[in-house]
Amino acid sequence: MERRGARRGARVVVPTATITTRRLASPRVATTASASSSDAALIESLLTEEYEPEGEAERAQILDALSLPAAIARVARRRPRSVALAFAAMLAASAVVLAAPMFSSRIIECFIGARPEAHFARALATLCSLYLGEAAFTFVYVRCACALGEEVVASLRRDLFRALLTQRVRFFDEHKSAELAALLSVELGTVRTLVVANASRDRGFRAACECVGTVVVLFAVAPKLAPVLAFAVMSFAIVTAKFNRKTGALFAMDAKAQGAVSASAAATLGSVRTVRSFGGEAKAFRAFGVDAERARTSGVALSKARAALECANRGCIYLSLVVLYTFGGYLVKSGQVPVGVYLAAVGYTFGLIFATQGVVNTAADVKAASAALGRARDLVTARTPDPSLCELIPTQAQAGEVGEKRVGGESKGGGGGGGGEWTANASFSEEEKEARWETSRAGAAAARAAARGGDIVLRGVTFAYPSRPDQDVLRGLDLVLPRGKVTAIVGASGAGKSTIAQLLCRFYDPDVGSLSVGGEPLDRAAFNRAHWLDAVALVSQQPTLFAGTVRENIRYGRDGASDADVAAAAAAANAHDFISELPEGYDADVGEGGGALSGGQRQRIAIARAILKDAPVLLLDEATSALDAASEVRFILHWSPYDRVGVVNADP
C-alpha cells in the first residue's frame, strides 16, 4: 500500500498496519492564528530561526578560544619553564647587545690615543666574549620562542577546527568546504608567520626590549644625546600607531582575498575529474584568474601602505642621524661628551634603527594576524554552534595536552557518531574525565535503547531548508517508521526523500511538527543530538570516503573493531571479494574521496562501514543505486530489521 507523504508525490511504502492516514493542513497558519500577537512574533522568530537561544554560551566560549592573547596565555600557563627560559635568554641577549657598543668604543679609543693601548687586549677579549654569549643566548631564545609559538598556532588550529566541527549543518550549507579549509591554512598561516618571523633578533619582543634598553642606557651614559634618540623612538611609535589605525580594513580585505584564491584552487583541484570531463580547464583558469587579480589588487593596496610607513620611518631615522652627527660632534668638540661615549652613541643609534624597524614590521604582522584571525572568528561565530557537539570536544582552555579517546554507546556500536568523546589529559581530573565518559556512555546507550524500543514517528512535519526558507520541502507530513520493519520511501527526484533522511539524523529540526521515538519527542529526550547520531547509520547515494586505506574507511564505523569484524562487514556488503583482489587488499589506498575506486565499490565500502557500526536505525538514501543486483540482494538478506528501524529511499 502507498501513501503520499512528501511534496511532489513521494510515496511511502510500508506494511498496511503501520500506515498513518491523518494529515495536518497548514500547521504554520493554525499555530499563528490561535496565538496572541506577542506570541505570534515569538513563533515567527522561531520559524525563521533568527532566535537561537541554544548555543550562546558555546559561541562565547569559541570567541574566547580563538583569541591570540588568550591562546598565548594558555600556552604560558602550560609551559611556564619554557616561557621563563625564553624570557631570561632574551633579557641576557639584549643586555649583551646593549653592552657591546661600550667596549667597541674603547677599542677605537685605544687606536686614536684616547685610551692607553694596554687596555686594547682586555677590551677586545671582552667584546669577543660578549659576541659569543649573544649567539648562545640568541640560540636558546629563538629555540624556545619558536617552540612556544608553534604550540600557540597548534592550539588555535585545534580550537578553530573544533569550532568548525561543532557548527550546525546549516552552516555548511552556507559556506564552501574549500573556504572553510582555507581558514586553517591561509588565516592561521598568517598567525604562524607572525610567530616564526618575529623570534629573531631584530623583531618582536626582543626588538622592543632593545629599543627601551637603548634609550635607558643612553640617558645613563650620555644624557645630553639621549633626547635625540628618544625623539626617534617616539616618532616611530606615532607613525606606527597611525599605520595600524588606518590599515585595519586593508589587512582584512587582503586576508579575505588570499583565502578566496586558496578556496578557488581547492574547489577546482578537488573536482578535477568533473572539470576535465566537461573540458572546463579554461573556465576554471579564468575564474581562478579573477580571484588572483583581486588578491593582487588588495596586496598592492597593502604594499602602498607599507611603503608609506617605511618612508616615514626612514625619514625619522635619517633626521635623528643628522641631529646626532651635528649635535654630537659639537658636544665632543666642546668637551662636554668624551669621544668614546659619542662613538658608543653612534653604535646605539644604528642598533636602535634595526630594533625600531623590527618593532614596526612586527606591528604590521600583528595587524595582519589579528585581521586574519578575526575573520576566522567572525565566520565561525556568526551562528550558534550545536551545544551537544560542544560537549563532546573540549576547547584548549579545558585541555592541556590533548589525547583522543572514543567511547561508544555499546560494545558493538560506538562508531563515528555521537557516542565518541575527545578528552584532555591535563586539565580534567580523573574523576571529571570518568564523569564525562559515563555521561557520554549513558547518552549513547539511552539513544540506542530508545531506537530499539519503539517506532519513529514524524507528526505534522513542515520543513524548509534555511538557505531557502520560503520553499517548503515537506508540508504537514505524518509518517510512522515501525520498529522491526524496513520502510521504503519512493518518489521522484526532489520529492523530499533525502530531506526525511536528514531530519531523521537530526541534521535539521522541523520548522513545524515533531519527531519522536517510542512516543518521546527527540528534542526533549534524555539524550542529545550527538548521542542520537550514535544510534543512526546513514549511507547516501554519493558516499564519502576519507583519504586512507580501505580498512581505515570501514573501521570508521566503529573505532577499535578487529580486522575480523572489518572483513565480516565487508563480506556482508559483498565487498570482500573485490577488496581481496586489490594489490594491497584492505591496506589499499582509496585515493582522495575514494577516487581510486568505482562508484559501486565506494557504495559497498560505505555500506560495510554502516554494517560495522551496527546502529539500530539504518538509513539508505539511494545507497544501492550503483550496485549490481547480487550485491543489493546479499546486503538486504544480511541486514536483519529485528528490533531495528530501516528506511530505504529510492526512485520509482
Secondary structure, DSSP 8 states (H G I E B T S, - for coil): -EEEEETTTEEEE--GGG------S-HHHHHHHTS-HHHHHHHHHHHTT----TTHHHHHHHHHHT-HHHHHHHHHHH-HHHHHHHHHHHHHHHHHHHHHHHHHHHHHHHHHTSS-GGGHHHHHHHHHHHHHHHHHHHHHHHHHHHHHHHHHHHHHHHHHHHHHHTS-HHHHHHS-HHHHHHIIIIIHHHHHHHHHHTSSTTSHHHHHHHHHHHHHHHHHH-TTTHHHHHHHHHHHHHHHHHHHHHSHHHHHHHHHHHHHHHHHHHHHHHTHHHHHHTT-HHHHHHHHHHHHHHHHHHHHHHHHHHHHHHHHHHHHHHHHHHHHHHHHHHHHHTTSS-HHHHHHHHHHHHHHHHHHHHHHHHHHHHHHHHHHHHHHHHHHTSS---HHHHHHS--TTT-SSEEEE---SSTTT--SSTT-EEEESSSS-HHHHHHHHHHHHHHHHHHHHHHHHS-EEEEEEEE--TTSTTS-SEEEEEEEE-TTEEEEEE--TTSSHHHHHHHHTTSS--SEEEEEETTEEGGGSSS-HHHHHTTEEEEESS----SSBHHHHHHTTSTT--HHHHHHHHHHTT-HHHHHHSTTGGG-B--GGGTTS-HHHHHHHHHHHHHHHT-SEEEEESTTTTS-HHHHHHHHHHS--TTSEEEEEE--
